[in-house]
Amino acid sequence: MVKLAGTLSHFQPVSALVVGDYMLDRYTTGRVKRISPEAPVPVMEVLKQESRPGGAGNVVLSLLALGAHVMSAGRIGDDWEGREITASLLKESANIESLIVEKQYKTPVKNRLIADSQQLLRVDQEIITPISSSFEARLMEKLSDVSKRAQVIALSDYGKGLLTPSLIAKVIALARGSDIPIIVDPKGIDFAKYRGATILKPNLSEAYAAAKMAQSEPLEAVAEKIHQITDVDHLLITRSDAGISLFDRSMRRIDFPVRSREVNDVTGAGDTVLAVISAALANGLDLSIAVQLANIAAGIAIERLGCVQVTLAELAHRLLEFDSDSKVFDDSHTFALSQVLKDKHYSLLVLAKGQKMSNALFRALRTLGGSEEEHLAVYVRDSHADDEFIHFLSSLHEVNTIILQTESLMNLCETIHPNGIYFLEKEKLKKFEGAHELLSVLRHNQQPV
């Protein structure tokens, strides 16, 4: 299993460009108590309705939840649904300068009717309209500009008419020409239009359909056929509860089993995978590690109902279930650390240089840690801390996060904003009002700060 210190901890606020079909996801939630006297169908009493960006919009939200700066590119209609999408994306700080309003276009809507945590029915309102050559030229002009700021491009194809073969070819050429990785979530059976992409990410049924092969054929044969059609660098096939299979150009296969507690709703899981892979590659992580992270994130997503966004904090928490050493951060990981600790109440226990395990330290850890409401971060002020000591701290359930010595304790506290700062002074636990007060004590005791 991957280590947090080598993966999530390296996440920075990268810039991602999401090109694709934007739609509005509407959730109508209620309860069913009777069958209609008019027909043998359930009658649902509506209790709540909510809407959020779907399709490529869900990929944008998922990338934002991972701390990325995201530029949205596509089209919406000049209608209430289109305005709802732009308002929601702006509220989450997405850049929508390349999200173009097309006057005659109707924004697609998917309305999911849900009762007792089960989806009863989905009602789609859409008119699939391919874009005109003039719209394509207008969009490419914008993409040529915003792509200069992108570290990765995600192509989210939902088959609503935006991603014509012509536009796809131009976007892939733009990415390749700028040496930007481009990850494609495909639609339909014509995968030739995605030729030259960095990564192609179909699901299992899409892969077999595009290869025009029977389900009885081995997956390796399907992958080889798709690679002949697309010439992509990597083929990533999502296989629902069987996990993810990754193929490179030499047809070497790596399988990643799914990691979820239960499956409640697979809606949006593909968007989650696309977002995590994009963010990980933009951060320079190895693809096999990126796929492991995406697999874990998808496992979290399918445990919940509807399209949901998985945060770095949730990923970190799930990783800790597999590897306690994933708690460790160092001075280059303050952004990821701030994301992991976001919206959490926690205390910061600062350990003196050369601190060893003692009865006083153990009592301090028991006093400050182990609470569901209050987390404990331990700051080890020793650039050469003993590995066994760090591993022991990691193994304690009272300790949620370990931070190895940073450039500046003051800057660290200003970045992560602990609720309380504690220090073992002469084997007694003492609380300080802020980093300034603690640093004053450390200087007085002639300890490095």
N, C-alpha and C positions, 0 to 999 in steps of 0.2 A: 504494500500500500504506500502511496505517496506520502511524503512528509510535509507538513504545513510550512515549516521553515524553508523548504525548497520550492514551494508552489504558491499557495495563496498569499504567503507572506511577501512574495515578490510582486504582487499585483500593484500596479500604479494606475492613475486615472488616464488611461489611454484614450485615443480618439478613434471612433468607429463610425463608418458610413453604412446605413441600412437602406438598401434599395429594394422595393417590392410593392406588394399589394396591401394597401391599408384599408381596414374595414372596421366597423363598430361591432363589438361584442356586447350583446345585451343579455342580462340574466334576470329572468322573471321567476321569483321564488315564491312558493306558496305551500298549500297542504291539500291533500285529497281525502275527503271523508265519504264520498258517495259516488255512485255511477249515474250518469245522465239518463233520465227517462226517455230522451229523444233517440239515443243510440247507445250501444254497449261500450261507452267510453268514459273514463274518469272525469269528474268535474273538479277542477283545481281552483281553490280560493286564493287569489293573489295577495301576498303579504308585503312583497317588496320588489322593486325594480331598480337595477343599476346598470350602468354602461361603462365600458372602458375600451381603449384602442385594442384592436385585434389584428390578426395576420402579422404583417411586418411591424405594426404598431406594438404588438406584444413582444417582439424581438427587441425593439427599442427600449421598452420598459424593463425587460430582463437585463439588458446591458447597463442601463442606468442603475439598476439595483446592485450591480457588480462594481459600481464606482466609475464607470466609463463616461467620457464625454461623447454624446451621440448626435450624429447628423441624420435627419430623416429625409429620404428622397422617394418621391412617388407622386400619386395623384389622389385627390379627393373631389367630391362633388360640391357644387355651390348649394349646399343644403344644411339642414340642422345637424345631421349626422356627421358631416364633414367638419363643421364648426366644433362639434363636441370632441372629435378626435384631436384637432389642433389645440383646443383649450386644455385638454388632458395632458398632451405632450408638453405644452409650454409650462404647465403647472409643475411638471417633473423636471424642468430645465433642459428639455431636448431642443436641438437646433432644427427649426422647421423651414429654413429659407429655401430648401429644395423640394418642399412638399407643395405641389402646384394644384391650384383649383382649376378644374375643367368644367366649364359652364353646363354643357349638355350631359355630363356624366352623373350617374346616381351612385352615391357612396354605398357599398355593400353592407348589409346588416345581417348578423346571425343572432337570432333570439333563442336562447336556451331556456326551456320551461323545466323547472326543477322542483321536486317535492320530496320531502323526507330524504334529502341528500342524494337523490337519484334523478338523472336527467330523463324526463318523460318524452320530450319531443324537441326538435330543433326546427325553427322556422327561418328560412333564408329569403332575404329580399335582395335581388341582384339582377343586373342586366350586364352580361359579359360583353364588353366593348373594347376591341383592340385599339391601341393609340394610333393617331395619325402620324404621318411623317413630320408634320410641322411641330406636333407636340413632342415627338422624339428629339427633334433638333433642339427645341427649347430646353428639354430636360438635360440633354447631353451637355449643353452649354453650362448649365449649373453644375453638373457632375464634374466637368473638367476643372472647375474652380474649387469646389469643396473637397474633392478627392486629394488635393495637395495637402490637406490637413489630416487625412485619414491614415491610420496605421493598419487598418484591416477593413475589408468590405464584405458585408453579409448580403447575399442575394436571397430574398424570401419570396418564392414564387407560389402564389395561391391560385394561379390560373384565371385571374380576373381581367386579363387583357393588357396589363401594363408591360409585362416582360415578354415582348415579341422576340422572335429569333434575332432580328436586326439589333434591337436594343441590348439584348443579352451579350451578343458578340462584341458590341462596342464597349460595354462596361467591362467585360473580361479583358479586352485588349487594353483598355485604359489602366486596369489594375496591373496587368503584366508589364506594361510599358513603364509603370512607376514602381515596379518591384513591390507591390502591395499584395499580401495574400488575400484571395477571394474565396469565400466559402459559400456554397450554393445549396439551398434546400429546394429540391426540384418538384415539379408537378407534371403530371401527364406521362406519356410513354415515349416521347421524342427527346431522348437525352442528348442527341447530337448537338442540339442548340447550346448546350453547356460546355462544349469542347474547349479545353484549355484552362478550365478552372483549377484552383489549387486543391480544393476538397469538394467532393460531391457527396451529399448526405441524404440519400433516399431511405425510406423505410423498406421493410422486407417485401411487402406486396408490390410496391412501386418498382423495386429492383427486378423482380421476376417479370413484371409486365413489360418493363423497358427492354429487358433482354429477350423477350418473347420466348420464355422457357416455362416448362411445367414446374409446379411446386415440388415434384419428385426429383428434379435435377439438383445436384450438389451446389451449394452456395459458391464454391470456388469457381465453377464453370460460369455462373451468373456474373460474378465479379470480373472475370476475364473478358467476357463479352461486353460488359459495360465499359471496361477500360479501353477496348478496341474502338468503341463508338465515341468515347469522350476524351481520351488521352489526358485524363486528370492526373495530378500527382498522387492523390490518395482518394480512396473510396471508403466511405464510412456508412455502413448499413445498420440502421437501428432495427432491433428485432423484438420490440415490446418487452415482455417479461423474460426473454432470453438474453437481454442485454444489447451490446453493440459489438459489431465485427469491423475491424479495420484492415484494409488491404492497401499495400503500396504498389509501385510500378512492377515490382518483381513478383507480385501476387503472394507475397508473404502475408500470412493472416495472423492477427492477434484478436482474441476474444476477450471481452470485458463483461463479466456477469452483472446483472442488475442488482442494485443495492437499495431496496425499499422495504419498509415494514409491511405495507399493505397497498393494494391498488384500489383507489377510489374513483379516479377519473384521469384518463390519459390525455385529456384536452390540453393542448399547449406544450406538451412535453418535448416535442420536436423543436419548438421555438426556444425552449430552455437550453437544449443541447447546442443549437446554432449559436446562441448568445455566449455560452460558456466557452465553446471552442474558439469563437472569435476573440473574446477577451483574453483568453490564455495565450493564443498565438501572438496577439498584439503585444503581450507582455514578454514575449520571447521564450515561452515554455515549450518543452518538447511535446510533439503531437501526442505521443502515447500517454503522457501525464495529463495533457489537456482533455483527452477522451475519458480518462478515469474520473477527472473532476466533473465533466459533463454528465457522465453516467450516474454519479452520486447526486448531482443536482436534479437530474430527471427523476431519480428515485424519490427525492423530496417532493417534487412537483406533483407526481401522480398519487401521492398520499392525500392530496387536498382536492377540493372540488373546483372546477373551472380553471381558467388560465391564471396562474399565479406566478409571482416573481420570487426567485430564490436569491437571497442576499449572501454576501461573503460571510457574514456572521453565522448564518444557517449552515453554510458549507463547512465552516470551521468546526461548528458544534458536531456535525455528523462525522467529520474526519476524526474527531477525538474519540469516537466510539471504536475506531479501528486502530488508532495509534496515539498513545498518550504523549509521545514526543512532538506531536503536532502543535503543542501549546507554545513552542519556543519561537521568539522573534528576536531580531537584533536591530542595530541602529539604522539599517537601510530599509526597515519595514514599517515605518511609522504610519504611512498611508493605510496599508492593509490593516495594521493594528487598530487604527481609528475606526475603520469600517467594521471590524470584528466586534469592537466594544460599543459601537453605535447604539444609542437608546438603552444601554444597560447601566444599572447602578453597580458600582464596584469600588473597592478600596485598593490602594496601592501600598504594598509593604516594601520598603527599601531596605536591602540587606547591605551591611558594611563589607568592605573589601576583605576577602579572606574568611568570610562567615562560614562556619561549618554547622552541621546539624547538631542541635543541643536541645535540652529539655525546654529552655526558654523559647527557642524558635518554634519547636513543635507546639507549645501552648499558644503562641501567637497565631500560628496557622490555624489551629483549631478554633481560636476565638474569632478570627476574621473571615474564615472560609467555611465552605460547606453549606451555604444558604442558597436557596433557590432565588431569593429576591436580591441578594447582594453577592456579587462576584468578587473574586480576589485575584489581583495581578501582583506578581512578585518581581521586583526590579533587582537584578543581581549586579551590583556595582563592581564587577571584576571582569576585565577583558580576557582573563585566562582562567575562568572558573572551571573547577573540576568537573569533568564530564559525568562522573558517577553521582556527584551532588546534584547536577542539573537533572539527570535522569530520575533520581529519587524524588525530587520536587515534582517532576512531571507525573509521576505515578500516584501522587496524592490527589484524591478527589476534592480536597479543600482548595486546591490551587487550580484556577481556571486558565491563567495565562502567565508565561514567564518571559520577561524582557531582559535580554543581556545588555550590558553597559552601552549606553548611547553617548553621542558627542556631548549632549547637554541635558541634564536632568530637568532644568527649567523649561527648555524647549519641548521636551517630552511631555511634561505636565500640561503645557499650554496646548499641545496637540490632542491629548487623550482625555483631559479634564476629569481626573478622579474625584470621587465624592469625599474621600478622606485619605490623608497621607500618613503612614505610620513608619516608625523606625525603632529598632531594638537598640536602646541606649543603656549600656551596662546591664544587658540581659533583661531590661524592663521595656515593655511595649509602651511607646509614647506616641500620641497623636499630635500632628502639626496642622495648623490652619492652612498652610500653603507651602509651595516649594521654597519660597523665599526664606521662611522661618527654618525649614530643615537645612537648607544650604548654609545658613548662618551658623547653625550648630555644628555642621560638618567642618566648616572652616575653623571654628573655635577649637575643635578637637584635632585640628591639623590633619584632616582626612581629605583626600582628593575629591573634587566636586565635578 
